Amino acid sequence: MFKKLLSVVALGTLLSSSAFAEDILAKVSNGAISDNSAGVKVLSLDEMKEVKGGYYFKRDSAFDYGAGSLSSYGYVVMNDSFHQDSNAVTQSLGYSSGYIVA
């Protein structure tokens, strides 16, 4: 019961502190990057909807693990949902080949 209460209080504190944050970039990067930095543009809602890219997580049961009542599920990180190239992701993170499993 106490553990649940503590987690609710921690979550509430986290949400309220980020709700009052004026510049998320500055807060996350300890001031190294800000909304006012050169080359940083604040996107409008319509521009945000048009953003393409990012990583794609492809479910791969070969990396699943189960031990009693505990289980984990494997996802291979791909560069995007269209190309699905895991090698591009590993190379961009400094590895020569292989999978990044999340």
N, CA, C and O atoms as a MOPAC input file, in Angstrom:
PM7 MOZYME 1SCF
protein

 N      0.82700 1    -1.18600 1     0.00000 1
 C      0.00000 1     0.00000 1     0.00000 1
 C      0.87800 1     1.25900 1     0.00000 1
 O      0.64700 1     2.19400 1    -0.76600 1
 N      1.89400 1     1.25700 1     0.88100 1
 C      2.78700 1     2.41400 1     0.97500 1
 C      3.57100 1     2.60300 1    -0.32200 1
 O      3.78800 1     3.72800 1    -0.77200 1
 N      3.99100 1     1.48600 1    -0.91500 1
 C      4.74900 1     1.55600 1    -2.16200 1
 C      3.89800 1     2.17000 1    -3.27800 1
 O      4.39200 1     2.96700 1    -4.07500 1
 N      2.62800 1     1.79500 1    -3.32900 1
 C      1.72000 1     2.33600 1    -4.34000 1
 C      1.50800 1     3.83400 1    -4.12100 1
 O      1.50700 1     4.60900 1    -5.07700 1
 N      1.32800 1     4.23700 1    -2.86500 1
 C      1.14300 1     5.64800 1    -2.54000 1
 C      2.38000 1     6.45700 1    -2.91800 1
 O      2.27400 1     7.55100 1    -3.47200 1
 N      3.54500 1     5.90900 1    -2.61400 1
 C      4.79800 1     6.58700 1    -2.94500 1
 C      4.95600 1     6.75500 1    -4.45700 1
 O      5.40700 1     7.80200 1    -4.92100 1
 N      4.58700 1     5.73200 1    -5.22300 1
 C      4.70700 1     5.84200 1    -6.67800 1
 C      3.72600 1     6.86300 1    -7.24300 1
 O      4.05600 1     7.55900 1    -8.20300 1
 N      2.53100 1     6.96900 1    -6.67300 1
 C      1.55600 1     7.96700 1    -7.11900 1
 C      2.05800 1     9.37400 1    -6.81300 1
 O      1.92000 1    10.27300 1    -7.64200 1
 N      2.63700 1     9.57300 1    -5.63700 1
 C      3.18100 1    10.88100 1    -5.26300 1
 C      4.35000 1    11.25100 1    -6.17600 1
 O      4.45500 1    12.39700 1    -6.61400 1
 N      5.22800 1    10.29100 1    -6.46500 1
 C      6.37000 1    10.56000 1    -7.34700 1
 C      5.90300 1    10.91300 1    -8.75400 1
 O      6.43600 1    11.83200 1    -9.37600 1
 N      4.91200 1    10.18800 1    -9.25400 1
 C      4.37800 1    10.48200 1   -10.58100 1
 C      3.72100 1    11.85400 1   -10.61700 1
 O      3.89400 1    12.59500 1   -11.58400 1
 N      2.97600 1    12.19700 1    -9.58500 1
 C      2.34200 1    13.51500 1    -9.50800 1
 C      3.36000 1    14.63100 1    -9.47400 1
 O      3.17800 1    15.66200 1   -10.12200 1
 N      4.42900 1    14.43600 1    -8.72400 1
 C      5.49600 1    15.43400 1    -8.65000 1
 C      6.17200 1    15.61500 1   -10.00100 1
 O      6.43700 1    16.74000 1   -10.42500 1
 N      6.44700 1    14.51100 1   -10.66900 1
 C      7.08100 1    14.57400 1   -11.98400 1
 C      6.19300 1    15.29300 1   -12.99100 1
 O      6.66900 1    16.14500 1   -13.74100 1
 N      4.91500 1    14.95800 1   -13.01100 1
 C      3.99400 1    15.59500 1   -13.95600 1
 C      3.82600 1    17.08100 1   -13.67000 1
 O      3.78100 1    17.88900 1   -14.59700 1
 N      3.73300 1    17.44300 1   -12.40000 1
 C      3.54900 1    18.86100 1   -12.08300 1
 C      4.81000 1    19.66700 1   -12.37600 1
 O      4.71600 1    20.81900 1   -12.79900 1
 N      5.98300 1    19.08400 1   -12.16100 1
 C      7.21300 1    19.82700 1   -12.44800 1
 C      7.39300 1    20.02900 1   -13.94600 1
 O      7.86800 1    21.08200 1   -14.37100 1
 N      7.01900 1    19.03400 1   -14.75600 1
 C      7.15900 1    19.23200 1   -16.19600 1
 C      6.04600 1    20.08700 1   -16.77300 1
 O      6.21200 1    20.65900 1   -17.85000 1
 N      4.92300 1    20.18900 1   -16.09000 1
 C      3.84400 1    21.05200 1   -16.57300 1
 C      4.23300 1    22.52200 1   -16.45000 1
 O      3.77100 1    23.35500 1   -17.22900 1
 N      5.07900 1    22.84000 1   -15.47700 1
 C      5.49300 1    24.22100 1   -15.26400 1
 C      6.82500 1    24.54800 1   -15.93500 1
 O      7.30300 1    25.67800 1   -15.83600 1
 N      7.42000 1    23.58700 1   -16.60500 1
 C      8.69700 1    23.83500 1   -17.28000 1
 C      8.46300 1    24.69800 1   -18.51100 1
 O      7.63500 1    24.37000 1   -19.36100 1
 N      9.19100 1    25.79400 1   -18.60100 1
 C      9.02800 1    26.69500 1   -19.73500 1
 C      9.85200 1    26.23000 1   -20.93100 1
 O      9.40600 1    26.35700 1   -22.07100 1
 N     11.01400 1    25.70800 1   -20.69500 1
 C     11.89900 1    25.31100 1   -21.77500 1
 C     12.39500 1    23.88900 1   -21.50200 1
 O     13.36200 1    23.69300 1   -20.76600 1
 N     11.73200 1    22.91300 1   -22.09300 1
 C     12.05500 1    21.50800 1   -21.85100 1
 C     13.47000 1    21.17800 1   -22.31400 1
 O     14.18400 1    20.44600 1   -21.62900 1
 N     13.89100 1    21.70900 1   -23.47100 1
 C     15.24200 1    21.43400 1   -23.96400 1
 C     16.30600 1    21.88400 1   -22.97400 1
 O     17.26500 1    21.15700 1   -22.71600 1
 N     16.14100 1    23.06700 1   -22.42400 1
 C     17.12100 1    23.57900 1   -21.46500 1
 C     17.12600 1    22.73900 1   -20.19500 1
 O     18.18100 1    22.49200 1   -19.61100 1
 N     15.95600 1    22.30500 1   -19.77300 1
 C     15.86500 1    21.51100 1   -18.54700 1
 C     16.52100 1    20.14200 1   -18.72300 1
 O     17.25700 1    19.68700 1   -17.84700 1
 N     16.25500 1    19.49100 1   -19.84800 1
 C     16.78600 1    18.15300 1   -20.09000 1
 C     18.29100 1    18.17400 1   -20.33800 1
 O     19.00100 1    17.26700 1   -19.90500 1
 N     18.78500 1    19.20500 1   -21.03500 1
 C     20.20400 1    19.25700 1   -21.39300 1
 C     21.03900 1    20.09400 1   -20.42900 1
 O     22.18000 1    20.43900 1   -20.73900 1
 N     20.48800 1    20.42200 1   -19.27400 1
 C     21.18400 1    21.25400 1   -18.28500 1
 C     21.66500 1    22.57100 1   -18.88700 1
 O     22.76100 1    23.03700 1   -18.57600 1
 N     20.84200 1    23.16800 1   -19.74800 1
 C     21.14500 1    24.47100 1   -20.31800 1
 C     21.99100 1    24.46100 1   -21.57600 1
 O     22.23200 1    25.51900 1   -22.15700 1
 N     22.45500 1    23.28000 1   -22.02000 1
 C     23.29100 1    23.22200 1   -23.22100 1
 C     22.50000 1    23.56200 1   -24.47600 1
 O     23.04000 1    24.16100 1   -25.40600 1
 N     21.22100 1    23.18200 1   -24.51000 1
 C     20.35300 1    23.47500 1   -25.65300 1
 C     19.10900 1    24.16400 1   -25.12400 1
 O     18.61200 1    23.83000 1   -24.04900 1
 N     18.61300 1    25.11900 1   -25.88100 1
 C     17.42200 1    25.85600 1   -25.46800 1
 C     16.53600 1    26.13000 1   -26.67600 1
 O     16.97700 1    26.00000 1   -27.81700 1
 N     15.28100 1    26.51000 1   -26.42200 1
 C     14.38300 1    26.92800 1   -27.50500 1
 C     14.95000 1    28.11900 1   -28.25400 1
 O     14.61600 1    28.34000 1   -29.41800 1
 N     15.80000 1    28.88300 1   -27.59900 1
 C     16.36100 1    30.09300 1   -28.19600 1
 C     17.70600 1    29.85700 1   -28.87800 1
 O     18.29500 1    30.80300 1   -29.40000 1
 N     18.21100 1    28.61400 1   -28.88800 1
 C     19.49000 1    28.30900 1   -29.53100 1
 C     19.38000 1    28.47700 1   -31.03900 1
 O     18.30100 1    28.33900 1   -31.61500 1
 N     20.51300 1    28.77800 1   -31.67200 1
 C     20.53000 1    28.93200 1   -33.13500 1
 C     20.16600 1    27.60800 1   -33.79200 1
 O     20.68400 1    26.55900 1   -33.41200 1
 N     19.27900 1    27.65600 1   -34.77200 1
 C     18.88300 1    26.45400 1   -35.49700 1
 C     17.71900 1    25.70200 1   -34.88800 1
 O     17.24100 1    24.73300 1   -35.47800 1
 N     17.25100 1    26.11900 1   -33.72600 1
 C     16.11800 1    25.45900 1   -33.07700 1
 C     14.85100 1    26.21000 1   -33.43000 1
 O     14.76800 1    27.42700 1   -33.25900 1
 N     13.86800 1    25.48000 1   -33.92200 1
 C     12.59400 1    26.08900 1   -34.30600 1
 C     11.47100 1    25.38800 1   -33.55000 1
 O     11.41900 1    24.15900 1   -33.51400 1
 N     10.58700 1    26.15400 1   -32.95500 1
 C      9.42200 1    25.58400 1   -32.28500 1
 C      8.37300 1    25.31800 1   -33.35600 1
 O      7.95700 1    26.23400 1   -34.06600 1
 N      7.94300 1    24.05200 1   -33.47200 1
 C      6.99400 1    23.67000 1   -34.50900 1
 C      5.56300 1    23.96200 1   -34.09100 1
 O      5.20200 1    23.85800 1   -32.91900 1
 N      4.76100 1    24.32900 1   -35.07800 1
 C      3.32800 1    24.48300 1   -34.82200 1
 C      2.70000 1    23.09100 1   -34.78200 1
 O      3.35800 1    22.10500 1   -35.11400 1
 N      1.45300 1    23.00700 1   -34.38500 1
 C      0.76400 1    21.72000 1   -34.29700 1
 C      0.68500 1    21.04700 1   -35.66800 1
 O      0.86800 1    19.83400 1   -35.77200 1
 N      0.41700 1    21.81500 1   -36.71000 1
 C      0.35600 1    21.25100 1   -38.06700 1
 C      1.71900 1    20.73500 1   -38.51700 1
 O      1.80700 1    19.69000 1   -39.16200 1
 N      2.78500 1    21.46600 1   -38.17800 1
 C      4.13700 1    21.02800 1   -38.54300 1
 C      4.51500 1    19.75400 1   -37.79100 1
 O      5.18400 1    18.88300 1   -38.34700 1
 N      4.09100 1    19.64000 1   -36.53700 1
 C      4.39300 1    18.43900 1   -35.75000 1
 C      3.74300 1    17.19900 1   -36.35800 1
 O      4.32100 1    16.11300 1   -36.32900 1
 N      2.54700 1    17.36300 1   -36.90700 1
 C      1.84300 1    16.23000 1   -37.51000 1
 C      2.53900 1    15.73300 1   -38.77100 1
 O      2.36100 1    14.57800 1   -39.15700 1
 N      3.32700 1    16.58400 1   -39.41500 1
 C      4.00300 1    16.21800 1   -40.65400 1
 C      5.40700 1    15.66000 1   -40.43600 1
 O      6.07000 1    15.28800 1   -41.40500 1
 N      5.87100 1    15.59300 1   -39.20600 1
 C      7.21200 1    15.09200 1   -38.91700 1
 C      7.26600 1    13.59900 1   -39.22600 1
 O      6.42400 1    12.83200 1   -38.76100 1
 N      8.25200 1    13.19600 1   -40.00800 1
 C      8.45100 1    11.79700 1   -40.38200 1
 C      9.80000 1    11.34800 1   -39.84100 1
 O     10.71400 1    12.15700 1   -39.68000 1
 N      9.91700 1    10.08100 1   -39.56700 1
 C     11.19900 1     9.53900 1   -39.13900 1
 C     11.12300 1     8.96100 1   -37.74600 1
 O     10.04100 1     8.76200 1   -37.19500 1
 N     12.26500 1     8.70100 1   -37.19700 1
 C     12.32800 1     8.09800 1   -35.88000 1
 C     12.59900 1     6.60600 1   -35.98400 1
 O     12.71600 1     6.05900 1   -37.08100 1
 N     12.69600 1     5.96500 1   -34.84800 1
 C     12.95500 1     4.53500 1   -34.81800 1
 C     11.65300 1     3.75400 1   -34.84100 1
 O     10.60700 1     4.24700 1   -34.41900 1
 N     11.73300 1     2.53700 1   -35.33800 1
 C     10.59400 1     1.63000 1   -35.42100 1
 C     10.96300 1     0.37600 1   -34.64000 1
 O     12.04100 1    -0.18100 1   -34.84700 1
 N     10.09600 1    -0.07200 1   -33.75600 1
 C     10.34800 1    -1.25600 1   -32.94600 1
 C      9.57300 1    -2.42800 1   -33.53500 1
 O      8.34300 1    -2.44400 1   -33.51000 1
 N     10.30400 1    -3.41200 1   -34.06800 1
 C      9.68600 1    -4.58400 1   -34.69600 1
 C      9.73000 1    -5.75300 1   -33.71800 1
 O     10.79800 1    -6.12300 1   -33.22900 1
 N      8.58600 1    -6.31900 1   -33.44200 1
 C      8.47300 1    -7.43300 1   -32.50200 1
 C      9.20400 1    -8.64800 1   -33.06300 1
 O      8.98700 1    -9.03400 1   -34.21200 1
 N     10.08300 1    -9.25700 1   -32.24000 1
 C     10.82900 1   -10.44400 1   -32.64500 1
 C     10.84500 1   -11.43200 1   -31.48900 1
 O     11.55300 1   -11.23100 1   -30.50200 1
 N     10.06500 1   -12.49900 1   -31.61300 1
 C      9.92000 1   -13.46200 1   -30.51800 1
 C     11.19600 1   -14.25700 1   -30.25900 1
 O     11.29800 1   -14.92500 1   -29.23000 1
 N     12.17300 1   -14.20300 1   -31.16800 1
 C     13.43900 1   -14.90500 1   -30.94900 1
 C     14.18800 1   -14.33900 1   -29.74700 1
 O     15.05000 1   -15.01500 1   -29.18500 1
 N     13.86900 1   -13.10600 1   -29.34400 1
 C     14.54800 1   -12.46400 1   -28.22600 1
 C     13.70700 1   -12.45500 1   -26.95100 1
 O     14.07600 1   -11.79900 1   -25.97700 1
 N     12.58200 1   -13.17300 1   -26.94300 1
 C     11.74300 1   -13.25500 1   -25.74500 1
 C     12.45200 1   -14.06700 1   -24.66700 1
 O     13.28600 1   -14.92400 1   -24.95900 1
 N     12.10400 1   -13.78200 1   -23.42100 1
 C     12.68800 1   -14.50700 1   -22.29600 1
 C     11.60500 1   -14.72700 1   -21.25800 1
 O     10.82800 1   -13.82100 1   -20.95800 1
 N     11.55800 1   -15.91000 1   -20.72000 1
 C     10.59800 1   -16.19100 1   -19.66600 1
 C     11.25400 1   -16.98500 1   -18.55400 1
 O     11.99300 1   -17.93600 1   -18.81100 1
 N     10.98300 1   -16.59400 1   -17.31900 1
 C     11.50000 1   -17.30300 1   -16.15000 1
 C     10.40800 1   -17.30600 1   -15.09200 1
 O     10.23600 1   -16.32600 1   -14.36600 1
 N      9.67400 1   -18.40100 1   -15.00600 1
 C      8.57400 1   -18.46600 1   -14.04500 1
 C      7.47400 1   -17.49900 1   -14.42900 1
 O      6.95200 1   -17.53800 1   -15.54300 1
 N      7.12800 1   -16.63300 1   -13.49300 1
 C      6.06600 1   -15.65900 1   -13.76400 1
 C      6.60300 1   -14.38700 1   -14.42600 1
 O      5.82400 1   -13.51800 1   -14.81500 1
 N      7.91800 1   -14.27400 1   -14.55400 1
 C      8.51700 1   -13.10200 1   -15.20000 1
 C      8.78000 1   -13.39600 1   -16.67000 1
 O      9.27700 1   -14.46700 1   -17.02000 1
 N      8.45000 1   -12.45700 1   -17.50800 1
 C      8.73600 1   -12.63100 1   -18.92600 1
 C      9.07200 1   -11.28300 1   -19.54800 1
 O      8.63100 1   -10.23600 1   -19.07500 1
 N      9.85300 1   -11.32700 1   -20.60300 1
 C     10.16400 1   -10.10700 1   -21.34900 1
 C      9.97400 1   -10.40600 1   -22.83000 1
 O     10.07000 1   -11.55300 1   -23.26500 1
 N      9.70500 1    -9.36700 1   -23.58300 1
 C      9.42000 1    -9.51000 1   -25.00100 1
 C     10.43700 1    -8.70700 1   -25.79400 1
 O     10.74500 1    -7.56500 1   -25.45100 1
 N     10.95900 1    -9.31400 1   -26.85900 1
 C     12.00600 1    -8.68100 1   -27.64000 1
 C     11.48300 1    -7.87000 1   -28.80700 1
 O     10.57900 1    -8.29500 1   -29.52600 1
 N     12.06600 1    -6.69800 1   -28.98200 1
 C     11.77000 1    -5.82900 1   -30.12000 1
 C     13.09200 1    -5.40100 1   -30.73200 1
 O     13.97800 1    -4.92700 1   -30.02200 1
 N     13.23600 1    -5.56200 1   -32.03300 1
 C     14.44100 1    -5.12100 1   -32.73600 1
 C     14.21200 1    -3.68800 1   -33.19600 1
 O     13.15800 1    -3.36900 1   -33.74600 1
 N     15.19400 1    -2.83100 1   -32.97300 1
 C     15.07500 1    -1.42100 1   -33.33800 1
 C     15.47200 1    -1.24500 1   -34.80400 1
 O     16.59100 1    -1.56800 1   -35.20200 1
 N     14.53500 1    -0.73000 1   -35.59500 1
 C     14.75800 1    -0.47700 1   -37.01900 1
 C     14.83700 1     1.03000 1   -37.24200 1
 O     14.41300 1     1.80800 1   -36.38800 1
 N     15.38300 1     1.44700 1   -38.40000 1
 C     15.50800 1     2.88700 1   -38.64000 1
 C     14.16100 1     3.54500 1   -38.90800 1
 O     13.97200 1     4.69400 1   -38.50700 1
 N     13.22600 1     2.88400 1   -39.55800 1
 C     11.85900 1     3.38900 1   -39.69400 1
 C     10.96200 1     2.25200 1   -40.16900 1
 O     11.45300 1     1.17800 1   -40.51600 1
 N      9.65800 1     2.48100 1   -40.18600 1
 C      8.72900 1     1.40700 1   -40.52500 1
 C      8.72000 1     1.07700 1   -42.01500 1
 O      8.24300 1     0.01000 1   -42.40100 1
 N      9.23500 1     1.96900 1   -42.85700 1
 C      9.23100 1     1.71900 1   -44.29500 1
 C     10.44300 1     0.88900 1   -44.71500 1
 O     10.29400 1    -0.12800 1   -45.39300 1
 N     11.63600 1     1.31600 1   -44.31800 1
 C     12.85800 1     0.62600 1   -44.74200 1
 C     13.18600 1    -0.57800 1   -43.86400 1
 O     13.75000 1    -1.55400 1   -44.35800 1
 N     12.85700 1    -0.53500 1   -42.60300 1
 C     13.10400 1    -1.60600 1   -41.63200 1
 C     14.53100 1    -2.14800 1   -41.72400 1
 O     14.73900 1    -3.34100 1   -41.94200 1
 N     15.49400 1    -1.26900 1   -41.55800 1
 C     16.90300 1    -1.63600 1   -41.62800 1
 C     17.51300 1    -1.53600 1   -40.24000 1
 O     17.74500 1    -0.43600 1   -39.74000 1
 N     17.77700 1    -2.68700 1   -39.61200 1
 C     18.36400 1    -2.66500 1   -38.26900 1
 C     19.84600 1    -2.33400 1   -38.31700 1
 O     20.38100 1    -1.79400 1   -37.34800 1
 N     20.52600 1    -2.64100 1   -39.41900 1
 C     21.95600 1    -2.37900 1   -39.53600 1
 C     22.25500 1    -0.88400 1   -39.52900 1
 O     23.27800 1    -0.46500 1   -38.98900 1
 N     21.37300 1    -0.06900 1   -40.12600 1
 C     21.56800 1     1.38400 1   -40.13000 1
 C     21.53300 1     1.93600 1   -38.70900 1
 O     22.26600 1     2.87000 1   -38.38300 1
 N     20.68200 1     1.36100 1   -37.86600 1
 C     20.58200 1     1.80800 1   -36.47500 1
 C     21.84100 1     1.44100 1   -35.71300 1
 O     22.39500 1     2.28100 1   -35.00300 1
 N     22.30600 1     0.20100 1   -35.84300 1
 C     23.50200 1    -0.21000 1   -35.10200 1
 C     24.71800 1     0.60300 1   -35.52000 1
 O     25.53600 1     0.96700 1   -34.67500 1
 N     24.85000 1     0.89400 1   -36.81100 1
 C     25.98800 1     1.69500 1   -37.27100 1
 C     25.90000 1     3.13200 1   -36.77600 1
 O     26.92400 1     3.73500 1   -36.45100 1
 N     24.69000 1     3.69200 1   -36.71400 1
 C     24.55400 1     5.07000 1   -36.23100 1
 C     24.88000 1     5.17700 1   -34.74700 1
 O     25.22600 1     6.25400 1   -34.26200 1
 N     24.77100 1     4.05800 1   -34.02000 1
 C     25.10600 1     4.05000 1   -32.59600 1
 C     26.54500 1     3.61100 1   -32.34000 1
 O     26.95200 1     3.47400 1   -31.18600 1
 N     27.31700 1     3.39100 1   -33.40400 1
 C     28.73200 1     3.08900 1   -33.24700 1
 C     29.08600 1     1.61600 1   -33.25100 1
 O     30.22700 1     1.26500 1   -32.95000 1
 N     28.14400 1     0.73900 1   -33.58100 1
 C     28.42300 1    -0.69200 1   -33.65600 1
 C     28.55900 1    -1.08800 1   -35.11700 1
 O     27.92100 1    -0.49300 1   -35.98500 1
 N     29.39300 1    -2.09500 1   -35.39600 1
 C     29.62500 1    -2.46400 1   -36.79100 1
 C     28.46900 1    -3.25300 1   -37.38800 1
 O     28.15300 1    -3.07400 1   -38.56400 1
 N     27.83600 1    -4.11300 1   -36.61600 1
 C     26.71600 1    -4.89600 1   -37.13300 1
 C     25.92800 1    -5.47100 1   -35.96200 1
 O     26.29800 1    -5.29800 1   -34.80000 1
 N     24.85200 1    -6.14900 1   -36.28400 1
 C     24.04000 1    -6.79200 1   -35.25600 1
 C     22.72500 1    -6.09100 1   -35.04000 1
 O     22.33300 1    -5.21400 1   -35.81000 1
 N     22.04500 1    -6.49000 1   -33.97800 1
 C     20.73700 1    -5.94800 1   -33.63700 1
 C     20.81800 1    -5.12700 1   -32.36300 1
 O     21.61700 1    -5.41800 1   -31.47300 1
 N     19.99300 1    -4.10900 1   -32.28200 1
 C     19.74300 1    -3.42800 1   -31.02100 1
 C     18.38300 1    -3.93800 1   -30.57400 1
 O     17.38000 1    -3.70600 1   -31.24900 1
 N     18.34000 1    -4.62600 1   -29.44700 1
 C     17.09400 1    -5.21600 1   -28.95800 1
 C     16.63200 1    -4.43400 1   -27.75000 1
 O     17.39200 1    -4.20900 1   -26.80900 1
 N     15.36800 1    -4.02000 1   -27.78600 1
 C     14.79600 1    -3.26300 1   -26.67400 1
 C     13.77600 1    -4.11000 1   -25.95700 1
 O     13.17300 1    -3.65800 1   -24.98400 1

